[in-house]
Amino acid sequence: MLYYFIQYLEATYEPTGFQVFQFLTVRAALAAITSLILALFGGRWIINWLSRQQLGESVREGESAGAVSHAHKSGTPTMGGIVILMAVLVSTLLWGALAEVYVWLAVLTMALIKIAAQVGIGVIVGLVLYFWPGFQEFHTITYLPFFKNRVFDYNFLEGVVAYDIGWVIYVPVVVFIITAVSNAVNLTDGLDGLTTGVSAFVVMGLLVLTYASGNQLAANFLNITYLPGVGELSVFVAALAAACFGFLWFNGYPATVFMGDTGSLALGAAIGAVTIMIRKELLLPVLGAIYFFEALSVICQTLWFKYTRRTRGRGERLLLMAPFHHHFEARGTHESKIVTRFWIITAVTVIAALLTLRIR
């Protein structure tokens, strides 16, 4: 809204210096600063409100009685993801170009995502990205890392089938990615500051990819598809990264507030949706490697337990606990050390994801 108000002032009164707000990098930086301030100062008010409402974490008996005890966390306010949502949405609405379809699609994805709505949001995002008139030049393609031509076409049956059926493949892929990433981020949210810090690194990597995809010079230099208008997503992504760092002030060990499903599902959906919009979804296993392995650990643990129960009469575990971070915790590693190491691993995987842009 401020973006359009400044445009109005510039057109009407021609003040000096206002032209700087036309630069995407300036508005992205201002969105990040606004988001960080809102998260830091608004976060304290929201945490106090959650405490007054007695919306605290309730530790299940199995958690406190098992190999890992989280009984000391009982009563810590949860639903802290509201802080991230508030900071990101307000900052984007203030500094973003809301007429750009990428921006409102990202905002709606993060604001409306719920467990029951994951498929619905995925369908909407997939259909808009595939059928929106402004995207027709590149609506069926995505970035393919490590290969020379660097492009995968979802409409690979073109020429074999008389009709465009790429959307039949593309939309389910979008639904799967948004659902999978949002749930993977939710599974990662098990230790103080783990999801928040990991996501901050992932989103910073996304910020680089988003800006490069929307800048013709950078896209040509990196030999990736230039996506007109997608650069406006940089405002949203910068606000998201800053909100994560702001929330980490309260969520770091020992946490005074937990993210909860409210934040983790929305955060995961936003990350998944942005990677799809910038046509870099195939980089997700590298960019968000921690999410991938956390979800994989739960899947493997469940499948192995069911298999051994059926074949041996007694269910056995691959890990001491799942998700993966609880396995290390059960082995006696302090949660702050686990979190720090997962942050380091994520920093490395994000750099690796960015380096793939130059590897062929």
Secondary structure, 3 states (H helix, E strand, C coil): CHHHHHHHHHHHHCCCCHHHHHCHHHHHHHHHHHHHHHHHHHHHHHHHHHHHCCCECCCCHHHHHCCCCCHHHCCCECCCHHHHHHHHHHHHHHHCCCCCHHHHHHHHHHHHCCHHHHHHHHHHHHHHHHHCHHHCCCCCEEECCCCCCCEEECCCCECCECCCCHHHHHHHHHHHHHHHHHHHHHHHCCCCCHHHHHHHHHHHHHHHHHHHHHCHHHHHHHCCCCCCCHHHHHHHHHHHHHHHHHHHHHHCCCCCCCCHHHHHHHHHHHHHHHHHHCCCHHHHHHHCHHHHHHHHHHHHHHHHHHHHHHHHCCCCCCCCCCCHHHHHHHCCCCHHHHHHHHHHHHHHHHHHHHHHHHCC
